[in-house]
Amino acid sequence: MGADVTTSRERLDPVPMSENDEKKPDALVAFILERAAYEPWPAADELARAFAVGRVKPKDGPEAWRKYLNPVKQQVLYLARTGQVQLLRKGEVVEDPDEVRGRVTIRRADLPQTGPAREE
């Protein structure tokens, strides 16, 4: 009886996609990448609020977007680990996504490295 030991990093990484899933990208990942390309460095809470639009019901209340916050943060970390986005803290690139603390913004790694200065 061996114990199933996983690291916190393994628990946060999304489950690998099957061969059939590769044709249909995850809606949340696609949304994050699209927003990171066209918005001036969005933060996780901004992404969660925008992703919730049209997905939550009026009866869920004004804080319903929060149920998307952890999935957004997890996907942003995954995208940073795979080099698709960069995490920025106070305008500086965070080199190790696992060491990030506080509010960060994201930008696509494959786009020009310009953007607005933000107060974090």
Secondary structure by P-SEA (a helix, b strand, c coil): ccccccccccccccccccccccccccaaaaaaaaaaaccccccaaaaaaaaacccccccccccccccaaaaaaaaaaaaaaaccbbbbccccccccccccccbbbbbbcccccbbbbbcc
